[in-house]
Amino acid sequence: MAGQRGGEPTNCIARLSEWADAHLTLVRNISTGLAIAGVILLARSVKLTTKFTNALEIPPEFIKKNVKLRGRLHQITEQGLQIEHVPITLPIISSFQRRWHSDGLLLIRLAGVAPTPSGIDWLKEELKPAQMVWFQLLGRKNLELDCLVVVKKGRFSSVCLNEEILRNGLGRTVPIEGLTHESQIFWKLHRRLLQAELKAVKKSKGIWKEETFIEKFKERISNNKYMQKLKQVATWLKK
């Protein structure tokens, strides 16, 4: 009995070896699959840790999957926000990261929004220089990126600038470029933007502000033909 008990471990090892020999192809396939999965995961990680200095450098699948990236604000212009992309840093694969010049900036437009000059001024007041922002990729046109831009407000809250501009009546909704009407995200985002714009309309904010009675009266007087002739006569007498 003692001899039988002592032989059990040997029998287990032998059986395991026989199973491995019989299923050698399966073992190799599993090992190969794990290796391929590791390479794919590593490739994706390298892309996420790559610094993009140009809109054309961003992989098409990033835009297709509406990936969220982060960046540091540099300047606000009529064309959009100039942002320096700040990639994720992973020490484990730092040796695989691509090195880029730090002076390249991404030009980001607020997707679905046509801001007014007052809206651009509002952005300059609200955003601080070098402030970190998150931008979700929705579309790309030449060197411009259409994105949802989110900034943190306080410790636990954040604000979507696209919605905030519309909510304050500082812009109008426009079609979201880069997204097809058949996509679910198009209607989801478009509904959010329209709801934000509707709030400004209801509260008469910004461009939706109704003129007061005095403003309407002055406008009618200035547009009156008789008053315009009197102004012409007054101008002629001064000369």
Secondary structure per residue as TSV (DSSP state, phi and psi in degrees):
chain	resnum	aa	ss	phi	psi
A	1	M	-	360.0	-40.9
A	2	A	H	-63.8	-35.5
A	3	G	H	-67.1	-36.3
A	4	Q	H	-66.7	-41.3
A	5	R	H	-64.8	-39.4
A	6	G	H	-66.5	-23.1
A	7	G	H	-89.0	-7.5
A	8	E	H	-62.0	-46.1
A	9	P	H	-60.5	-38.9
A	10	T	H	-64.0	-42.1
A	11	N	H	-62.6	-39.4
A	12	C	H	-63.3	-44.4
A	13	I	H	-64.1	-40.9
A	14	A	H	-63.1	-45.2
A	15	R	H	-62.2	-39.7
A	16	L	H	-64.2	-39.0
A	17	S	H	-66.1	-41.4
A	18	E	H	-62.9	-41.0
A	19	W	H	-64.8	-41.5
A	20	A	H	-64.0	-39.6
A	21	D	H	-65.9	-40.6
A	22	A	H	-70.5	-28.3
A	23	H	T	-116.5	36.4
A	24	L	H	-60.2	-39.7
A	25	T	H	-63.9	-40.8
A	26	L	H	-63.6	-43.6
A	27	V	H	-61.8	-43.2
A	28	R	H	-63.7	-40.8
A	29	N	H	-64.2	-40.2
A	30	I	H	-63.7	-44.3
A	31	S	H	-62.6	-42.7
A	32	T	H	-64.5	-41.1
A	33	G	H	-63.1	-41.6
A	34	L	H	-64.4	-37.9
A	35	A	H	-66.1	-42.7
A	36	I	H	-64.9	-42.4
A	37	A	H	-61.2	-39.0
A	38	G	H	-64.3	-39.8
A	39	V	H	-65.8	-42.5
A	40	I	H	-63.4	-44.4
A	41	L	H	-62.4	-40.0
A	42	L	H	-66.2	-40.2
A	43	A	H	-64.1	-41.7
A	44	R	H	-65.3	-39.0
A	45	S	H	-64.9	-38.8
A	46	V	H	-63.8	-39.8
A	47	K	H	-64.8	-40.2
A	48	L	H	-68.5	-24.4
A	49	T	T	-97.6	5.4
A	50	T	-	-82.4	137.1
A	51	K	-	-89.3	120.8
A	52	F	-	-94.5	123.6
A	53	T	-	-110.3	2.7
A	54	N	S	-151.4	142.1
A	55	A	G	-61.1	-30.7
A	56	L	G	-73.5	-15.1
A	57	E	G	-79.1	-18.6
A	58	I	S	-72.1	126.1
A	59	P	-	-58.4	142.1
A	60	P	H	-57.0	-33.7
A	61	E	H	-67.7	-25.3
A	62	F	H	-63.6	-43.2
A	63	I	H	-72.1	-39.7
A	64	K	H	-62.6	-37.6
A	65	K	T	-93.0	4.4
A	66	N	T	54.0	52.4
A	67	V	-	-67.9	145.0
A	68	K	E	-96.8	130.1
A	69	L	E	-122.6	166.6
A	70	R	E	-123.1	158.8
A	71	G	E	-162.9	172.5
A	72	R	E	-110.6	124.8
A	73	L	E	-67.6	135.0
A	74	H	E	-113.9	-44.4
A	75	Q	E	-157.6	151.4
A	76	I	E	-116.5	123.1
A	77	T	-	-125.5	177.7
A	78	E	S	-66.7	-25.7
A	79	Q	S	-79.8	-25.6
A	80	G	-	153.3	-162.1
A	81	L	E	-99.4	129.7
A	82	Q	E	-94.3	114.6
A	83	I	E	-126.0	136.8
A	84	E	E	-90.5	119.1
A	85	H	E	-67.6	131.2
A	86	V	-	-114.9	101.7
A	87	P	-	-73.6	166.4
A	88	I	-	-72.7	139.0
A	89	T	-	-107.7	119.6
A	90	L	-	-122.5	108.9
A	91	P	G	-57.1	-30.4
A	92	I	G	-62.7	-35.8
A	93	I	G	-117.4	24.5
A	94	S	G	-60.6	-29.1
A	95	S	G	-70.9	-17.4
A	96	F	G	-93.6	-5.5
A	97	Q	-	-70.3	144.2
A	98	R	-	-85.3	142.5
A	99	R	-	-100.0	128.9
A	100	W	-	-129.6	158.8
A	101	H	-	-68.6	145.0
A	102	S	T	-86.0	-0.1
A	103	D	T	-92.3	-0.5
A	104	G	-	-80.7	132.8
A	105	L	-	-120.6	146.2
A	106	L	E	-94.6	135.7
A	107	L	E	-95.2	114.6
A	108	I	E	-117.4	127.4
A	109	R	E	-102.7	150.1
A	110	L	E	-77.0	108.6
A	111	A	T	-61.7	135.5
A	112	G	T	76.5	9.6
A	113	V	E	-133.4	135.1
A	114	A	E	-112.9	94.1
A	115	P	E	-71.4	147.6
A	116	T	-	-83.1	168.6
A	117	P	H	-54.4	-36.5
A	118	S	H	-66.0	-32.9
A	119	G	H	-66.5	-38.9
A	120	I	H	-66.7	-40.6
A	121	D	H	-63.0	-37.3
A	122	W	H	-63.5	-40.7
A	123	L	H	-62.4	-40.9
A	124	K	H	-65.3	-30.9
A	125	E	H	-79.2	-36.5
A	126	E	H	-78.4	-37.5
A	127	L	S	-94.2	139.5
A	128	K	-	-95.7	151.7
A	129	P	T	-58.7	138.2
A	130	A	T	66.9	16.6
A	131	Q	-	-70.8	141.0
A	132	M	E	-82.2	135.3
A	133	V	E	-134.6	159.6
A	134	W	E	-111.3	137.9
A	135	F	E	-133.3	128.7
A	136	Q	E	-96.5	123.1
A	137	L	E	-72.2	126.0
A	138	L	E	-120.3	-32.5
A	139	G	E	-164.3	165.6
A	140	R	E	-140.9	132.6
A	141	K	E	-134.4	108.4
A	142	N	T	57.0	-116.3
A	143	L	T	-101.7	12.2
A	144	E	E	-109.0	141.7
A	145	L	E	-114.4	130.0
A	146	D	E	-95.3	121.2
A	147	C	E	-141.2	160.6
A	148	L	E	-90.5	125.4
A	149	V	E	-110.4	126.9
A	150	V	E	-123.0	135.5
A	151	V	E	-124.3	150.4
A	152	K	E	-80.8	138.3
A	153	K	E	-123.7	103.8
A	154	G	T	81.1	-162.8
A	155	R	T	-87.3	-33.9
A	156	F	T	-121.7	7.1
A	157	S	E	-126.3	158.6
A	158	S	E	-143.9	161.2
A	159	V	E	-131.2	134.5
A	160	C	E	-88.3	115.6
A	161	L	H	-63.6	-33.2
A	162	N	H	-58.4	-48.2
A	163	E	H	-72.0	-37.3
A	164	E	H	-65.6	-38.4
A	165	I	H	-63.8	-43.8
A	166	L	H	-67.7	-37.3
A	167	R	H	-65.2	-26.1
A	168	N	T	-98.4	7.1
A	169	G	T	68.2	31.4
A	170	L	S	-106.6	19.7
A	171	G	E	-179.5	175.0
A	172	R	E	-123.3	154.8
A	173	T	E	-76.7	141.9
A	174	V	-	-135.5	161.1
A	175	P	-	-56.5	140.8
A	176	I	-	-81.1	108.9
A	177	E	T	-73.3	144.5
A	178	G	T	96.6	-14.2
A	179	L	-	-113.6	133.0
A	180	T	-	-79.6	151.6
A	181	H	T	-66.6	-18.8
A	182	E	T	-79.9	-16.7
A	183	S	S	-76.4	145.7
A	184	Q	H	-68.3	-37.2
A	185	I	H	-67.3	-28.5
A	186	F	H	-61.6	-51.3
A	187	W	H	-70.0	-32.9
A	188	K	H	-64.9	-47.2
A	189	L	H	-71.5	-39.9
A	190	H	H	-62.6	-38.1
A	191	R	H	-65.5	-40.8
A	192	R	H	-61.2	-43.7
A	193	L	H	-68.5	-40.1
A	194	L	H	-65.6	-37.2
A	195	Q	H	-65.8	-37.6
A	196	A	H	-66.4	-41.0
A	197	E	H	-66.6	-37.7
A	198	L	H	-63.8	-33.9
A	199	K	H	-63.3	-39.1
A	200	A	H	-67.4	-37.5
A	201	V	H	-65.0	-44.6
A	202	K	H	-64.4	-35.6
A	203	K	T	-93.6	3.8
A	204	S	T	53.7	50.1
A	205	K	-	-96.9	147.9
A	206	G	G	57.3	-124.8
A	207	I	G	-67.8	-13.6
A	208	W	G	-96.2	6.9
A	209	K	-	-68.6	128.1
A	210	E	-	-78.5	142.5
A	211	E	-	-70.7	143.3
A	212	T	-	-74.7	168.5
A	213	F	H	-61.0	-40.9
A	214	I	H	-64.9	-40.2
A	215	E	H	-65.5	-41.2
A	216	K	H	-64.7	-39.6
A	217	F	H	-64.2	-44.5
A	218	K	H	-62.7	-39.1
A	219	E	H	-66.0	-40.7
A	220	R	H	-66.4	-38.5
A	221	I	H	-65.7	-43.2
A	222	S	H	-66.9	-27.8
A	223	N	H	-91.1	-3.6
A	224	N	-	-70.2	133.0
A	225	K	H	-62.8	-40.3
A	226	Y	H	-63.3	-42.8
A	227	M	H	-66.4	-35.3
A	228	Q	H	-65.0	-37.9
A	229	K	H	-67.0	-39.6
A	230	L	H	-61.6	-39.1
A	231	K	H	-64.4	-39.9
A	232	Q	H	-63.5	-42.3
A	233	V	H	-64.3	-44.4
A	234	A	H	-61.0	-40.3
A	235	T	H	-65.0	-39.6
A	236	W	H	-66.8	-39.5
A	237	L	H	-65.6	-37.1
A	238	K	H	-64.5	-37.0
A	239	K	-	-69.6	360.0
